[in-house]
Amino acid sequence: MRSIQLLRRLRRDTLGANMVEYIILVGVVALLAIVAFKFFNTSVREKVNNQAKTVNGVNDGEGP
């Protein structure tokens, strides 16, 4: 009898459910960020390098 009451109480208990959902959500977001970083790595690196070359060209053209 007592174990049945315990099982019913555990079934109704949803106190930790939100925390589990947030942990899963954080994991999915982290996974998506890793995939995006791997996918766009070369493209972003090329754009940053091109901007750095442009800035260096502007700085080299200026004299004291």
All heavy atoms as TSV, in Angstrom:
chain	resi	resn	atom	element	x	y	z
A	1	MET	N	N	0.827	-1.200	0.000
A	1	MET	CA	C	0.000	0.000	0.000
A	1	MET	C	C	0.862	1.252	0.000
A	1	MET	O	O	0.598	2.194	-0.729
A	1	MET	CB	C	-0.924	-0.051	1.225
A	1	MET	CG	C	-1.910	1.059	1.258
A	1	MET	SD	S	-3.119	0.749	-0.020
A	1	MET	CE	C	-4.434	1.693	0.566
A	2	ARG	N	N	1.884	1.249	0.839
A	2	ARG	CA	C	2.741	2.420	0.950
A	2	ARG	C	C	3.545	2.666	-0.345
A	2	ARG	O	O	3.757	3.796	-0.762
A	2	ARG	CB	C	3.675	2.253	2.140
A	2	ARG	CG	C	4.490	3.460	2.409
A	2	ARG	CD	C	5.334	3.265	3.635
A	2	ARG	NE	N	6.188	4.409	3.794
A	2	ARG	CZ	C	6.295	5.096	4.896
A	2	ARG	NH1	N	5.586	4.751	5.943
A	2	ARG	NH2	N	7.084	6.113	4.965
A	3	SER	N	N	3.979	1.579	-0.980
A	3	SER	CA	C	4.738	1.724	-2.221
A	3	SER	C	C	3.865	2.266	-3.349
A	3	SER	O	O	4.335	3.005	-4.213
A	3	SER	CB	C	5.371	0.399	-2.621
A	3	SER	OG	O	4.372	-0.564	-2.845
A	4	ILE	N	N	2.604	1.936	-3.353
A	4	ILE	CA	C	1.686	2.456	-4.369
A	4	ILE	C	C	1.518	3.962	-4.192
A	4	ILE	O	O	1.528	4.719	-5.164
A	4	ILE	CB	C	0.325	1.727	-4.312
A	4	ILE	CG1	C	0.514	0.276	-4.729
A	4	ILE	CG2	C	-0.684	2.414	-5.209
A	4	ILE	CD1	C	-0.727	-0.571	-4.556
A	5	GLN	N	N	1.400	4.408	-2.956
A	5	GLN	CA	C	1.293	5.850	-2.694
A	5	GLN	C	C	2.567	6.571	-3.122
A	5	GLN	O	O	2.516	7.661	-3.698
A	5	GLN	CB	C	1.012	6.096	-1.214
A	5	GLN	CG	C	-0.368	5.685	-0.768
A	5	GLN	CD	C	-0.553	5.828	0.738
A	5	GLN	OE1	O	0.405	6.006	1.479
A	5	GLN	NE2	N	-1.810	5.754	1.179
A	6	LEU	N	N	3.715	5.953	-2.863
A	6	LEU	CA	C	4.985	6.550	-3.264
A	6	LEU	C	C	5.079	6.664	-4.780
A	6	LEU	O	O	5.495	7.698	-5.321
A	6	LEU	CB	C	6.149	5.722	-2.714
A	6	LEU	CG	C	7.544	6.192	-3.102
A	6	LEU	CD1	C	7.813	7.570	-2.518
A	6	LEU	CD2	C	8.578	5.190	-2.636
A	7	LEU	N	N	4.685	5.626	-5.481
A	7	LEU	CA	C	4.710	5.660	-6.945
A	7	LEU	C	C	3.776	6.725	-7.504
A	7	LEU	O	O	4.114	7.415	-8.466
A	7	LEU	CB	C	4.350	4.289	-7.509
A	7	LEU	CG	C	5.410	3.197	-7.338
A	7	LEU	CD1	C	4.867	1.855	-7.824
A	7	LEU	CD2	C	6.673	3.562	-8.082
A	8	ARG	N	N	2.606	6.871	-6.911
A	8	ARG	CA	C	1.679	7.902	-7.368
A	8	ARG	C	C	2.251	9.294	-7.150
A	8	ARG	O	O	2.132	10.180	-7.978
A	8	ARG	CB	C	0.338	7.770	-6.655
A	8	ARG	CG	C	-0.478	6.607	-7.150
A	8	ARG	CD	C	-1.794	6.511	-6.434
A	8	ARG	NE	N	-2.538	5.352	-6.912
A	8	ARG	CZ	C	-3.537	4.814	-6.290
A	8	ARG	NH1	N	-3.960	5.305	-5.128
A	8	ARG	NH2	N	-4.160	3.758	-6.776
A	9	ARG	N	N	2.899	9.475	-5.988
A	9	ARG	CA	C	3.492	10.781	-5.683
A	9	ARG	C	C	4.652	11.095	-6.639
A	9	ARG	O	O	4.788	12.211	-7.120
A	9	ARG	CB	C	3.984	10.796	-4.239
A	9	ARG	CG	C	4.237	12.167	-3.732
A	9	ARG	CD	C	4.468	12.254	-2.243
A	9	ARG	NE	N	4.528	10.972	-1.561
A	9	ARG	CZ	C	5.469	10.652	-0.686
A	9	ARG	NH1	N	6.423	11.500	-0.393
A	9	ARG	NH2	N	5.458	9.469	-0.086
A	10	LEU	N	N	5.460	10.090	-6.932
A	10	LEU	CA	C	6.569	10.292	-7.859
A	10	LEU	C	C	6.085	10.605	-9.276
A	10	LEU	O	O	6.696	11.382	-10.002
A	10	LEU	CB	C	7.476	9.063	-7.873
A	10	LEU	CG	C	8.373	8.863	-6.666
A	10	LEU	CD1	C	9.088	7.523	-6.767
A	10	LEU	CD2	C	9.346	10.000	-6.509
A	11	ARG	N	N	4.996	9.972	-9.673
A	11	ARG	CA	C	4.444	10.205	-11.009
A	11	ARG	C	C	3.944	11.639	-11.171
A	11	ARG	O	O	4.060	12.240	-12.230
A	11	ARG	CB	C	3.321	9.223	-11.294
A	11	ARG	CG	C	2.987	9.144	-12.764
A	11	ARG	CD	C	1.990	8.075	-13.035
A	11	ARG	NE	N	0.661	8.688	-12.963
A	11	ARG	CZ	C	-0.464	8.028	-12.873
A	11	ARG	NH1	N	-0.450	6.721	-12.811
A	11	ARG	NH2	N	-1.606	8.651	-12.834
A	12	ARG	N	N	3.407	12.208	-10.103
A	12	ARG	CA	C	2.873	13.572	-10.150
A	12	ARG	C	C	3.964	14.627	-9.963
A	12	ARG	O	O	3.761	15.787	-10.278
A	12	ARG	CB	C	1.799	13.760	-9.094
A	12	ARG	CG	C	0.476	13.153	-9.496
A	12	ARG	CD	C	-0.586	13.433	-8.468
A	12	ARG	NE	N	-0.708	12.186	-7.663
A	12	ARG	CZ	C	-0.849	12.156	-6.363
A	12	ARG	NH1	N	-0.896	13.251	-5.672
A	12	ARG	NH2	N	-0.951	11.006	-5.738
A	13	ASP	N	N	5.124	14.216	-9.465
A	13	ASP	CA	C	6.198	15.166	-9.171
A	13	ASP	C	C	6.887	15.604	-10.461
A	13	ASP	O	O	7.449	14.789	-11.182
A	13	ASP	CB	C	7.217	14.525	-8.228
A	13	ASP	CG	C	8.293	15.494	-7.807
A	13	ASP	OD1	O	8.065	16.713	-7.907
A	13	ASP	OD2	O	9.355	15.028	-7.369
A	14	THR	N	N	6.832	16.893	-10.771
A	14	THR	CA	C	7.478	17.429	-11.975
A	14	THR	C	C	8.473	18.519	-11.613
A	14	THR	O	O	8.807	19.365	-12.435
A	14	THR	CB	C	6.424	18.010	-12.942
A	14	THR	OG1	O	5.713	19.046	-12.266
A	14	THR	CG2	C	5.477	16.934	-13.434
A	15	LEU	N	N	8.971	18.502	-10.389
A	15	LEU	CA	C	9.849	19.565	-9.914
A	15	LEU	C	C	11.141	19.675	-10.729
A	15	LEU	O	O	11.574	20.759	-11.077
A	15	LEU	CB	C	10.178	19.330	-8.434
A	15	LEU	CG	C	10.854	20.468	-7.697
A	15	LEU	CD1	C	9.982	21.713	-7.733
A	15	LEU	CD2	C	11.125	20.072	-6.262
A	16	GLY	N	N	11.757	18.548	-11.069
A	16	GLY	CA	C	13.022	18.588	-11.795
A	16	GLY	C	C	12.877	18.547	-13.305
A	16	GLY	O	O	13.863	18.591	-14.029
A	17	ALA	N	N	11.663	18.482	-13.806
A	17	ALA	CA	C	11.448	18.350	-15.246
A	17	ALA	C	C	11.949	19.577	-16.010
A	17	ALA	O	O	12.547	19.439	-17.079
A	17	ALA	CB	C	9.974	18.113	-15.542
A	18	ASN	N	N	11.722	20.761	-15.485
A	18	ASN	CA	C	12.165	21.959	-16.187
A	18	ASN	C	C	13.682	22.017	-16.292
A	18	ASN	O	O	14.221	22.424	-17.314
A	18	ASN	CB	C	11.650	23.208	-15.480
A	18	ASN	CG	C	10.165	23.385	-15.666
A	18	ASN	OD1	O	9.600	22.885	-16.626
A	18	ASN	ND2	N	9.532	24.088	-14.755
A	19	MET	N	N	14.386	21.610	-15.255
A	19	MET	CA	C	15.839	21.621	-15.286
A	19	MET	C	C	16.368	20.679	-16.357
A	19	MET	O	O	17.296	21.011	-17.084
A	19	MET	CB	C	16.399	21.230	-13.913
A	19	MET	CG	C	17.898	21.265	-13.845
A	19	MET	SD	S	18.598	22.897	-14.163
A	19	MET	CE	C	18.123	23.719	-12.672
A	20	VAL	N	N	15.763	19.517	-16.477
A	20	VAL	CA	C	16.175	18.556	-17.507
A	20	VAL	C	C	15.945	19.144	-18.893
A	20	VAL	O	O	16.795	19.019	-19.784
A	20	VAL	CB	C	15.422	17.224	-17.333
A	20	VAL	CG1	C	15.695	16.285	-18.485
A	20	VAL	CG2	C	15.784	16.573	-16.009
A	21	GLU	N	N	14.828	19.806	-19.086
A	21	GLU	CA	C	14.542	20.417	-20.383
A	21	GLU	C	C	15.566	21.501	-20.710
A	21	GLU	O	O	16.028	21.606	-21.853
A	21	GLU	CB	C	13.139	21.004	-20.377
A	21	GLU	CG	C	12.053	19.952	-20.333
A	21	GLU	CD	C	10.673	20.534	-20.103
A	21	GLU	OE1	O	10.552	21.768	-19.946
A	21	GLU	OE2	O	9.712	19.755	-20.077
A	22	TYR	N	N	15.943	22.320	-19.739
A	22	TYR	CA	C	16.942	23.355	-19.979
A	22	TYR	C	C	18.304	22.752	-20.293
A	22	TYR	O	O	19.029	23.248	-21.159
A	22	TYR	CB	C	17.056	24.301	-18.781
A	22	TYR	CG	C	15.894	25.252	-18.664
A	22	TYR	CD1	C	15.174	25.351	-17.485
A	22	TYR	CD2	C	15.503	26.046	-19.730
A	22	TYR	CE1	C	14.103	26.211	-17.369
A	22	TYR	CE2	C	14.428	26.900	-19.635
A	22	TYR	CZ	C	13.735	26.981	-18.444
A	22	TYR	OH	O	12.680	27.835	-18.338
A	23	ILE	N	N	18.659	21.675	-19.627
A	23	ILE	CA	C	19.943	21.027	-19.904
A	23	ILE	C	C	19.963	20.475	-21.319
A	23	ILE	O	O	20.955	20.625	-22.040
A	23	ILE	CB	C	20.212	19.914	-18.867
A	23	ILE	CG1	C	20.486	20.545	-17.504
A	23	ILE	CG2	C	21.361	19.023	-19.298
A	23	ILE	CD1	C	20.551	19.560	-16.363
A	24	ILE	N	N	18.876	19.868	-21.742
A	24	ILE	CA	C	18.779	19.361	-23.114
A	24	ILE	C	C	18.865	20.509	-24.106
A	24	ILE	O	O	19.566	20.427	-25.123
A	24	ILE	CB	C	17.494	18.542	-23.300
A	24	ILE	CG1	C	17.583	17.254	-22.490
A	24	ILE	CG2	C	17.240	18.240	-24.773
A	24	ILE	CD1	C	16.292	16.472	-22.434
A	25	LEU	N	N	18.175	21.607	-23.827
A	25	LEU	CA	C	18.195	22.764	-24.717
A	25	LEU	C	C	19.602	23.353	-24.839
A	25	LEU	O	O	20.054	23.672	-25.946
A	25	LEU	CB	C	17.218	23.828	-24.212
A	25	LEU	CG	C	17.077	25.079	-25.061
A	25	LEU	CD1	C	16.529	24.719	-26.435
A	25	LEU	CD2	C	16.174	26.079	-24.383
A	26	VAL	N	N	20.311	23.468	-23.734
A	26	VAL	CA	C	21.681	23.982	-23.765
A	26	VAL	C	C	22.575	23.059	-24.585
A	26	VAL	O	O	23.413	23.517	-25.361
A	26	VAL	CB	C	22.224	24.162	-22.329
A	26	VAL	CG1	C	23.724	24.378	-22.320
A	26	VAL	CG2	C	21.531	25.320	-21.650
A	27	GLY	N	N	22.392	21.765	-24.442
A	27	GLY	CA	C	23.168	20.804	-25.230
A	27	GLY	C	C	22.908	20.936	-26.716
A	27	GLY	O	O	23.837	20.896	-27.525
A	28	VAL	N	N	21.653	21.109	-27.087
A	28	VAL	CA	C	21.303	21.257	-28.509
A	28	VAL	C	C	21.879	22.553	-29.074
A	28	VAL	O	O	22.434	22.574	-30.182
A	28	VAL	CB	C	19.766	21.194	-28.704
A	28	VAL	CG1	C	19.370	21.601	-30.111
A	28	VAL	CG2	C	19.259	19.804	-28.382
A	29	VAL	N	N	21.795	23.637	-28.318
A	29	VAL	CA	C	22.351	24.914	-28.772
A	29	VAL	C	C	23.868	24.818	-28.931
A	29	VAL	O	O	24.437	25.310	-29.910
A	29	VAL	CB	C	21.960	26.058	-27.808
A	29	VAL	CG1	C	22.735	27.321	-28.104
A	29	VAL	CG2	C	20.464	26.318	-27.897
A	30	ALA	N	N	24.528	24.161	-27.991
A	30	ALA	CA	C	25.981	23.981	-28.087
A	30	ALA	C	C	26.336	23.144	-29.311
A	30	ALA	O	O	27.294	23.461	-30.031
A	30	ALA	CB	C	26.519	23.329	-26.821
A	31	LEU	N	N	25.577	22.106	-29.559
A	31	LEU	CA	C	25.824	21.268	-30.737
A	31	LEU	C	C	25.637	22.055	-32.028
A	31	LEU	O	O	26.458	21.958	-32.951
A	31	LEU	CB	C	24.893	20.054	-30.710
A	31	LEU	CG	C	25.080	19.043	-31.831
A	31	LEU	CD1	C	26.455	18.418	-31.739
A	31	LEU	CD2	C	24.013	17.974	-31.742
A	32	LEU	N	N	24.593	22.870	-32.096
A	32	LEU	CA	C	24.370	23.703	-33.279
A	32	LEU	C	C	25.493	24.721	-33.467
A	32	LEU	O	O	25.914	24.994	-34.600
A	32	LEU	CB	C	23.020	24.413	-33.177
A	32	LEU	CG	C	21.794	23.526	-33.341
A	32	LEU	CD1	C	20.522	24.327	-33.084
A	32	LEU	CD2	C	21.762	22.902	-34.715
A	33	ALA	N	N	25.992	25.281	-32.379
A	33	ALA	CA	C	27.092	26.237	-32.477
A	33	ALA	C	C	28.353	25.565	-32.999
A	33	ALA	O	O	29.077	26.133	-33.839
A	33	ALA	CB	C	27.361	26.871	-31.110
A	34	ILE	N	N	28.628	24.361	-32.548
A	34	ILE	CA	C	29.809	23.631	-33.029
A	34	ILE	C	C	29.682	23.310	-34.511
A	34	ILE	O	O	30.629	23.491	-35.280
A	34	ILE	CB	C	30.018	22.350	-32.194
A	34	ILE	CG1	C	30.440	22.717	-30.780
A	34	ILE	CG2	C	31.034	21.424	-32.840
A	34	ILE	CD1	C	30.422	21.562	-29.810
A	35	VAL	N	N	28.507	22.863	-34.917
A	35	VAL	CA	C	28.283	22.542	-36.337
A	35	VAL	C	C	28.417	23.801	-37.188
A	35	VAL	O	O	29.054	23.780	-38.253
A	35	VAL	CB	C	26.899	21.883	-36.531
A	35	VAL	CG1	C	26.525	21.792	-37.996
A	35	VAL	CG2	C	26.893	20.507	-35.889
A	36	ALA	N	N	27.856	24.915	-36.742
A	36	ALA	CA	C	27.959	26.164	-37.501
A	36	ALA	C	C	29.408	26.630	-37.591
A	36	ALA	O	O	29.855	27.091	-38.645
A	36	ALA	CB	C	27.095	27.247	-36.848
A	37	PHE	N	N	30.148	26.506	-36.506
A	37	PHE	CA	C	31.558	26.903	-36.517
A	37	PHE	C	C	32.339	26.058	-37.510
A	37	PHE	O	O	33.153	26.580	-38.275
A	37	PHE	CB	C	32.152	26.763	-35.115
A	37	PHE	CG	C	33.591	27.168	-35.033
A	37	PHE	CD1	C	33.946	28.496	-35.066
A	37	PHE	CD2	C	34.582	26.207	-34.928
A	37	PHE	CE1	C	35.266	28.876	-34.995
A	37	PHE	CE2	C	35.910	26.570	-34.866
A	37	PHE	CZ	C	36.251	27.905	-34.897
A	38	LYS	N	N	32.105	24.754	-37.519
A	38	LYS	CA	C	32.796	23.868	-38.472
A	38	LYS	C	C	32.391	24.197	-39.910
A	38	LYS	O	O	33.219	24.186	-40.812
A	38	LYS	CB	C	32.459	22.404	-38.173
A	38	LYS	CG	C	32.958	21.911	-36.865
A	38	LYS	CD	C	34.401	21.533	-36.951
A	38	LYS	CE	C	34.828	20.899	-35.642
A	38	LYS	NZ	N	36.221	20.580	-35.618
A	39	PHE	N	N	31.122	24.485	-40.125
A	39	PHE	CA	C	30.622	24.732	-41.479
A	39	PHE	C	C	31.123	26.059	-42.038
A	39	PHE	O	O	31.527	26.145	-43.191
A	39	PHE	CB	C	29.089	24.691	-41.471
A	39	PHE	CG	C	28.477	24.822	-42.830
A	39	PHE	CD1	C	28.504	23.768	-43.715
A	39	PHE	CD2	C	27.865	25.996	-43.214
A	39	PHE	CE1	C	27.941	23.877	-44.971
A	39	PHE	CE2	C	27.297	26.129	-44.470
A	39	PHE	CZ	C	27.339	25.055	-45.343
A	40	PHE	N	N	31.120	27.128	-41.218
A	40	PHE	CA	C	31.470	28.456	-41.694
A	40	PHE	C	C	32.909	28.850	-41.395
A	40	PHE	O	O	33.308	29.982	-41.667
A	40	PHE	CB	C	30.542	29.505	-41.069
A	40	PHE	CG	C	29.122	29.390	-41.543
A	40	PHE	CD1	C	28.123	28.996	-40.668
A	40	PHE	CD2	C	28.794	29.663	-42.854
A	40	PHE	CE1	C	26.815	28.892	-41.097
A	40	PHE	CE2	C	27.486	29.557	-43.293
A	40	PHE	CZ	C	26.500	29.167	-42.416
A	41	ASN	N	N	33.714	27.950	-40.865
A	41	ASN	CA	C	35.062	28.269	-40.432
A	41	ASN	C	C	35.908	28.877	-41.556
A	41	ASN	O	O	36.500	29.940	-41.393
A	41	ASN	CB	C	35.733	27.013	-39.871
A	41	ASN	CG	C	37.084	27.304	-39.273
A	41	ASN	OD1	O	37.382	28.420	-38.902
A	41	ASN	ND2	N	37.892	26.275	-39.179
A	42	THR	N	N	35.968	28.231	-42.703
A	42	THR	CA	C	36.811	28.693	-43.809
A	42	THR	C	C	36.320	30.028	-44.353
A	42	THR	O	O	37.121	30.939	-44.592
A	42	THR	CB	C	36.827	27.646	-44.930
A	42	THR	OG1	O	37.222	26.393	-44.383
A	42	THR	CG2	C	37.783	28.037	-46.029
A	43	SER	N	N	35.030	30.172	-44.522
A	43	SER	CA	C	34.467	31.401	-45.064
A	43	SER	C	C	34.743	32.593	-44.148
A	43	SER	O	O	35.158	33.659	-44.619
A	43	SER	CB	C	32.966	31.227	-45.262
A	43	SER	OG	O	32.369	32.434	-45.664
A	44	VAL	N	N	34.531	32.414	-42.862
A	44	VAL	CA	C	34.750	33.499	-41.909
A	44	VAL	C	C	36.230	33.851	-41.841
A	44	VAL	O	O	36.609	35.019	-41.803
A	44	VAL	CB	C	34.197	33.117	-40.516
A	44	VAL	CG1	C	34.612	34.124	-39.468
A	44	VAL	CG2	C	32.692	32.997	-40.570
A	45	ARG	N	N	37.087	32.847	-41.831
A	45	ARG	CA	C	38.533	33.082	-41.784
A	45	ARG	C	C	38.999	33.893	-43.000
A	45	ARG	O	O	39.795	34.821	-42.862
A	45	ARG	CB	C	39.276	31.757	-41.718
A	45	ARG	CG	C	40.762	31.927	-41.499
A	45	ARG	CD	C	41.453	30.617	-41.387
A	45	ARG	NE	N	40.862	29.865	-40.290
A	45	ARG	CZ	C	41.275	28.688	-39.883
A	45	ARG	NH1	N	42.282	28.114	-40.486
A	45	ARG	NH2	N	40.688	28.078	-38.888
A	46	GLU	N	N	38.493	33.555	-44.185
A	46	GLU	CA	C	38.866	34.290	-45.398
A	46	GLU	C	C	38.406	35.751	-45.314
A	46	GLU	O	O	39.150	36.662	-45.680
A	46	GLU	CB	C	38.254	33.624	-46.626
A	46	GLU	CG	C	38.905	32.314	-46.994
A	46	GLU	CD	C	38.206	31.628	-48.152
A	46	GLU	OE1	O	37.243	32.206	-48.719
A	46	GLU	OE2	O	38.624	30.508	-48.483
A	47	LYS	N	N	37.209	35.980	-44.832
A	47	LYS	CA	C	36.706	37.352	-44.728
A	47	LYS	C	C	37.506	38.166	-43.720
A	47	LYS	O	O	37.817	39.339	-43.962
A	47	LYS	CB	C	35.222	37.351	-44.360
A	47	LYS	CG	C	34.352	36.866	-45.499
A	47	LYS	CD	C	32.896	36.878	-45.142
A	47	LYS	CE	C	32.088	36.349	-46.324
A	47	LYS	NZ	N	30.669	36.452	-46.119
A	48	VAL	N	N	37.855	37.553	-42.596
A	48	VAL	CA	C	38.658	38.261	-41.595
A	48	VAL	C	C	40.034	38.582	-42.153
A	48	VAL	O	O	40.556	39.693	-41.970
A	48	VAL	CB	C	38.751	37.429	-40.291
A	48	VAL	CG1	C	39.787	38.009	-39.345
A	48	VAL	CG2	C	37.396	37.357	-39.613
A	49	ASN	N	N	40.632	37.642	-42.844
A	49	ASN	CA	C	41.952	37.892	-43.442
A	49	ASN	C	C	41.890	38.987	-44.503
A	49	ASN	O	O	42.804	39.823	-44.599
A	49	ASN	CB	C	42.521	36.606	-44.037
A	49	ASN	CG	C	42.996	35.649	-42.976
A	49	ASN	OD1	O	43.336	36.053	-41.859
A	49	ASN	ND2	N	43.026	34.365	-43.306
A	50	ASN	N	N	40.839	39.014	-45.311
A	50	ASN	CA	C	40.685	40.068	-46.317
A	50	ASN	C	C	40.536	41.443	-45.659
A	50	ASN	O	O	41.122	42.424	-46.129
A	50	ASN	CB	C	39.482	39.782	-47.218
A	50	ASN	CG	C	39.742	38.657	-48.185
A	50	ASN	OD1	O	40.887	38.340	-48.495
A	50	ASN	ND2	N	38.683	38.039	-48.666
A	51	GLN	N	N	39.774	41.507	-44.583
A	51	GLN	CA	C	39.619	42.774	-43.874
A	51	GLN	C	C	40.939	43.211	-43.247
A	51	GLN	O	O	41.273	44.398	-43.241
A	51	GLN	CB	C	38.533	42.666	-42.798
A	51	GLN	CG	C	37.147	42.516	-43.354
A	51	GLN	CD	C	36.730	43.711	-44.200
A	51	GLN	OE1	O	37.020	44.850	-43.867
A	51	GLN	NE2	N	36.059	43.452	-45.302
A	52	ALA	N	N	41.699	42.252	-42.720
A	52	ALA	CA	C	43.001	42.583	-42.136
A	52	ALA	C	C	43.947	43.119	-43.209
A	52	ALA	O	O	44.686	44.090	-42.962
A	52	ALA	CB	C	43.612	41.357	-41.465
A	53	LYS	N	N	43.928	42.543	-44.391
A	53	LYS	CA	C	44.772	43.033	-45.492
A	53	LYS	C	C	44.345	44.442	-45.891
A	53	LYS	O	O	45.187	45.298	-46.180
A	53	LYS	CB	C	44.674	42.096	-46.689
A	53	LYS	CG	C	45.382	40.781	-46.479
A	53	LYS	CD	C	45.191	39.863	-47.668
A	53	LYS	CE	C	45.760	38.489	-47.394
A	53	LYS	NZ	N	45.508	37.559	-48.499
A	54	THR	N	N	43.047	44.697	-45.922
A	54	THR	CA	C	42.552	46.023	-46.266
A	54	THR	C	C	43.004	47.053	-45.239
A	54	THR	O	O	43.475	48.146	-45.592
A	54	THR	CB	C	41.014	46.013	-46.351
A	54	THR	OG1	O	40.611	45.056	-47.331
A	54	THR	CG2	C	40.478	47.382	-46.716
A	55	VAL	N	N	42.891	46.720	-43.970
A	55	VAL	CA	C	43.311	47.633	-42.917
A	55	VAL	C	C	44.814	47.876	-42.993
A	55	VAL	O	O	45.277	49.010	-42.863
A	55	VAL	CB	C	42.904	47.091	-41.526
A	55	VAL	CG1	C	43.556	47.894	-40.412
A	55	VAL	CG2	C	41.392	47.118	-41.382
A	56	ASN	N	N	45.586	46.832	-43.224
A	56	ASN	CA	C	47.039	46.992	-43.355
A	56	ASN	C	C	47.388	47.847	-44.560
A	56	ASN	O	O	48.314	48.645	-44.514
A	56	ASN	CB	C	47.730	45.634	-43.447
A	56	ASN	CG	C	47.818	44.946	-42.112
A	56	ASN	OD1	O	47.819	45.594	-41.079
A	56	ASN	ND2	N	47.878	43.622	-42.138
A	57	GLY	N	N	46.648	47.709	-45.651
A	57	GLY	CA	C	46.890	48.531	-46.846
A	57	GLY	C	C	46.601	49.989	-46.568
A	57	GLY	O	O	47.325	50.869	-47.033
A	58	VAL	N	N	45.567	50.278	-45.830
A	58	VAL	CA	C	45.232	51.660	-45.484
A	58	VAL	C	C	46.309	52.241	-44.577
A	58	VAL	O	O	46.758	53.365	-44.743
A	58	VAL	CB	C	43.839	51.734	-44.810
A	58	VAL	CG1	C	43.601	53.114	-44.206
A	58	VAL	CG2	C	42.750	51.410	-45.812
A	59	ASN	N	N	46.743	51.445	-43.594
A	59	ASN	CA	C	47.777	51.906	-42.657
A	59	ASN	C	C	49.101	52.123	-43.352
A	59	ASN	O	O	49.859	53.035	-43.022
A	59	ASN	CB	C	47.956	50.898	-41.512
A	59	ASN	CG	C	46.803	50.950	-40.531
A	59	ASN	OD1	O	46.076	51.933	-40.467
A	59	ASN	ND2	N	46.627	49.864	-39.808
A	60	ASP	N	N	49.448	51.303	-44.337
A	60	ASP	CA	C	50.703	51.452	-45.060
A	60	ASP	C	C	50.689	52.693	-45.945
A	60	ASP	O	O	51.729	53.309	-46.169
A	60	ASP	CB	C	50.982	50.209	-45.922
A	60	ASP	CG	C	51.318	48.982	-45.083
A	60	ASP	OD1	O	51.687	49.161	-43.911
A	60	ASP	OD2	O	51.202	47.858	-45.617
A	61	GLY	N	N	49.527	53.077	-46.429
A	61	GLY	CA	C	49.408	54.242	-47.292
A	61	GLY	C	C	49.534	55.555	-46.525
A	61	GLY	O	O	49.870	56.591	-47.084
A	62	GLU	N	N	49.284	55.550	-45.230
A	62	GLU	CA	C	49.362	56.761	-44.436
A	62	GLU	C	C	50.770	56.947	-43.933
A	62	GLU	O	O	51.400	56.020	-43.449
A	62	GLU	CB	C	48.402	56.684	-43.229
A	62	GLU	CG	C	46.956	56.665	-43.622
A	62	GLU	CD	C	46.050	56.553	-42.427
A	62	GLU	OE1	O	46.546	56.455	-41.276
A	62	GLU	OE2	O	44.826	56.537	-42.636
A	63	GLY	N	N	51.280	58.122	-44.019
A	63	GLY	CA	C	52.615	58.419	-43.505
A	63	GLY	C	C	52.547	59.511	-42.474
A	63	GLY	O	O	51.543	60.207	-42.360
A	64	PRO	N	N	53.645	59.641	-41.714
A	64	PRO	CA	C	53.650	60.698	-40.690
A	64	PRO	C	C	53.759	62.093	-41.263
A	64	PRO	O	O	54.195	62.346	-42.318
A	64	PRO	CB	C	54.866	60.358	-39.832
A	64	PRO	CG	C	55.666	59.331	-40.590
A	64	PRO	CD	C	54.802	58.804	-41.660
